[in-house]
């Protein structure tokens, strides 16, 4: 069972921080599409500029395959100075 984590404004938008999935999508992009199908505003935000994805606590670029025990975190754009 894969786990999805949302942080910052993404969490606020979705109304949840952590969620376990019954069935694990094949990839990060498939997961993002699944979440977008459930909540169009969240889907748009997940595709926004600067949103990063961490798979098992490592940042991934682009799509990546998921395994049943995967932990996928969507991180909002960071700012700093």
N, C-alpha and C positions, 0 to 999 in steps of 0.2 A: 504494500500500500504506500504510494508516494505521498509525500507531505509538501504542501505549498505554503510559503510564508510571504506576507506582504508587509512592507514597511512604509512609514511616513504617510504622505498624502494618498498613496495607493491603498493602504489599510483603511484610511478614513473614507475614501471613495467606496470601497467594497463593503465596508461595515463588518469586516472580519480580519483577523491577523494571521490565523493559522487554520489550515484545513487539510484533512486526510482524504485522499481520493480512493474510491473503491477500485477503480480500474486505472492503471497507469497508461497515459498516452505514450505514443512511440517516441516523441521528441519534445524538446522545449517549444518549438513552434506549434506543434499539435496541442500542447497544453495551453499555450497562449490563445489558440483558436477556440479551444473548449471553454475557457474562461470568458472569452469575448462573446461566445454564443449565449452564455448565461447572463451576461451583463455588458451591454454594448458600450457604456461609458467606461467601465473598467478596461475592456478590450482596447478602446481607443487610447487610454492612458498607458497601458502596457506597451503599446507600439510607439509611444511618444519619444522624442529625442532625449537622450541621456539616461533612459531607463536601462539598468544593467541587470543581468541574471547571474545568480550564483548557483551552481550545481554542486551539491555536496561540499559547500563552503569554498568553492573555487569559482572565480569569475569566468564565464564562458562568452565567447564572441560568436554570434550567429546561432545556428541550430546545433543541437547536440542530442544524441540518443539518451533516453531515460531508462532506468532499471526500476523494478518494483519497489525498492526501498529508497529511491532517490529523494533528496531534499532539495527543492527548488525555491529559491528566494528571489523575488522581484524587488529591486532596489530603486528608489526614486533618484532623479538627477541630484548630484551633489553640488554644493557651492561652498566656497570658502575664500579665505583671503590670507 
